[in-house]
Amino acid sequence: MEKIQYHIKKRTHKIELPKELGFGKLFTDHFFEMDYSPEKGWHNPIIKHLENLSVHPGSMFIHYGQAIFEGLKAFKTEDGKAIIFRPKAHIRRLNNSAKRICIPLVDEEFLLHALTELVAIESDWIPTNPGESLYIRPVIYGMDPFLGVKPSSNYKLFILLSPVGAYYSEGFKPIKILIQDDYVRAVKKGLGECKTPANYAASLLATKEAKEKGFTQVLWLDGIEQKYLEEVGTMNIFVEFKDEIATPELTGSILPGITRRSVIKILKEKGLNVTERLITIDEVVEAYKNGTLVSLFGTGTAAVISPVGWLTYKGTEMILNNGKASKLAQELFDELSSLHTLSIEDKYDWIVQVQNEEVEV
């Protein structure tokens, strides 16, 4: 693999972040870019000043959706060091998505190097207030100018950085979820387990309609029988029963979340009864009626842990834990947030520390 080129503009001002960051609205000065061709493989890696991409109108990803992406986060420790949470797992998942969409695999060690180099250069952009972070968005798309349904031959990879606050405006406060059975997001053997734009496009209409009714997000049911819980459009879901914490098993239509995997590991370390299994909506409703349903909470890179305070299905509203976050959801949020800044020991080896950049900025 070629060495990374650096075309960086010298920073003449101190980074001043707004008090209200929101999510995905602000971007750093530089980004990483790399090309793929059949003759050269992945080549021309460069970190350069942020600029618009030049895209041919016939580029295949525009017409046929051959694109994938990832989302992960960088944080600052109390002593000012930049760290990234589980980048190796995210890069591995990027390659898993690439296999399904017929995109050439990326050297995972090199991409980790490129990612950490970029974060090092832009470390002044990492916010330090609680709940804030530097969101990292790697993207790969097919760029052949060709109108025909086949895999592209040439690809572009880039990594974009964005300082962010809480994904949901509610922050850690419980959110309102609508269980959706009017539409289908994904089916087994489809693209549901891949992080590809098509999955998010499929969720837009249902989410729009849910928000118009006062809900924050949609909880999807399986695409065939419309009876099994799957995931929320932006996060995996956990159901906290009195004697079990259950999450839908990965059947091929659910994104294998990195935060989901982290939470399962933490719960097992705590000695709790955590299971990955099929969960019917009828089971959830019945548990609510008989008092054995404690709470639901979502897990994801963007939201981390998001407690569900209200759940509505076919007009029936279920108020969970009096509309408050459960003790377990709060504990998980606190533990993950502490891990993100190394306020507690990283006993799982999930954190990658970013070395100080040697490039003049």
Phi, psi and omega in degrees: 000138179296157173287151179289134172271152180234112174243088192240135176273134181296131180280124183252004183220156176281138179291123177244106181275144178293156180295323178250103185282327189066202181225122174073023182256341185237142183230152182283177186288331189232158174216166180257144181217145178207150184245158174229136170221155179300329183283322187252350188067206176286126186208176178057050177287133184210140169253121186216172180296141183301132180210165177291146176279145174264113187235127176292138180301339179267007182305134191295329182294331179294320187269329187234004169073022180279087182205150176220163177205172175225168176214121178216177188225148171247149182224171172245136176283172180298332179265014171088009179277143178271132179224158180236137183269115174052048181295327181296319179294322179292319179293322177298320179292326175302316179292326176296320175295321181300319180301317184289332184257012177061041176255137179302138180292152179256143174298115189292323179293320180292318181294324175297318178298313181297318181296315181291326176298315180296315180297322178299316181295325184256023185297336178293345180274352182286116180286157186240359177287151178305135178086356180256159182195178172255112181279136185244123185237094170282141181222141171230135177218152177282132189238010176299133173278089186205130178261089180187144185274098175197165177295144175293160174262333183241146187221157173239136173240134172218158176235122182250143180241140182215119174293130186225157170256209180295141181292315177267142180298336179288345185068228179277355182294148181303143183249166179258128184240136174255125175279122191259127173228012176273336182228165178239133178272315185203161176231160178301144181073006176263222184255006186302330182272003179254148176267085184231147183306330182301323180296324182280326175299323181294339184264352191296312185295314180297320180293319178300314181294323179295317180294326177296336179266004177096010179265155179276319184208176180246137170258120185274146170260166182299153188280352183256299183267345180056044181225340183258136175297142176241275179206165170275155185305333184238009181194158172282164184238143174238140178247121181261100172273172182296327184240014184196143168249114185246146174225144181305135179289156183280103184257003180108347179247008182240136178291127178284087187295141177288320176293322175305310180298322179295317181295318178301317178298314181297317181296320178294322177297329179281354181079019181274159181275091180251132182230151171248111186203173174287131180235120179274153176294328178296322178297320180294315180297317180295320178295325176295317182293322183266003173085012180262001176265117181273307184192172167234149172212150179259156177228137178185161180301315185292310186268343186066269173236128181232105180292145178256119182264333182222133182230126183238132179221121180050043176085353179265121180264130177248119177266117188261128177051041181058031179073020182241158175294139178287163178301319181294316179300318178296317180297318179294317178299316180296319182291315179294319179297323178290323176295322182301332182246009182057032173289339172234166184294138175272080183281354181260354183061046181264342187264135172248122180275137180271128178281151178300135182291146178259004183266135177289123180250000000 
